[in-house]
Amino acid sequence: MKIIDSMKILIILATGAIITFPIDNSVKSDCFSQGHSILQKISTYHGPGPKQGWVLNDSNIEVGGWYCKPILNDEVGE
């Protein structure tokens, strides 16, 4: 039986690139809290207006969003 040990946070950029981050143990362990915490560390919100959104710090690349990938106990260490 596979058990979820942890999860990775995957941040999607407007360029199509996907960046992965490990869980931050200082933040609540649900997907939204983890993703939002990373988003706030790596980007700045610009808005309101037609060009509103989260943009990576020191660039003009928008963050498209994030999702969480569960890490099953037999995947740990890969």
C-alpha positions in Angstrom: 0.0 0.0 0.0 1.3 3.4 -0.9 1.1 6.2 1.7 1.7 9.9 1.0 4.8 10.9 2.9 5.0 14.5 1.8 4.5 16.7 -1.3 6.3 18.8 -3.8 5.1 22.3 -4.7 5.3 22.9 -8.5 5.2 26.6 -9.6 4.2 27.1 -13.2 5.6 30.1 -15.0 4.1 32.0 -18.0 7.0 30.7 -20.1 5.8 27.1 -19.5 8.7 26.3 -17.1 7.9 24.3 -14.0 9.9 24.9 -10.8 9.7 22.5 -7.9 10.0 23.3 -4.2 10.1 21.1 -1.2 7.7 21.5 1.7 8.5 24.4 4.1 7.9 23.0 7.6 7.4 26.5 9.0 4.2 26.9 7.0 0.9 25.1 7.4 1.1 21.8 5.4 -1.9 22.2 3.1 -1.2 22.8 -0.7 -2.6 26.4 -0.8 -0.6 27.6 2.2 2.6 26.1 0.9 2.2 27.4 -2.6 1.2 30.9 -1.5 4.2 31.1 0.9 6.6 30.2 -1.9 4.8 32.6 -4.3 5.3 35.5 -1.9 9.0 34.7 -1.5 9.9 34.5 -5.2 7.6 37.1 -6.7 5.8 40.4 -6.3 2.1 41.2 -6.9 1.4 44.0 -9.5 -2.0 45.4 -9.8 -4.8 46.3 -10.1 -5.3 46.7 -13.8 -5.1 44.7 -17.0 -1.5 43.7 -16.3 -2.1 42.6 -12.7 -0.5 39.4 -11.5 2.4 37.8 -9.7 5.8 38.5 -11.4 9.1 36.9 -10.5 11.4 39.2 -8.5 14.0 40.9 -10.7 12.2 39.8 -14.0 9.1 40.4 -16.0 8.1 36.7 -16.0 4.6 36.0 -14.6 3.8 33.2 -12.3 0.9 31.2 -13.7 0.0 29.3 -10.6 1.0 26.2 -8.6 -0.1 22.7 -7.8 1.0 20.0 -5.4 2.3 16.6 -6.2 2.0 14.0 -3.5 5.2 12.0 -2.8 4.4 8.4 -2.1 6.4 6.4 0.4 8.0 4.3 -2.3 9.1 7.4 -4.2 11.1 8.9 -1.3 14.8 9.1 -2.1 14.4 9.2 -5.9 
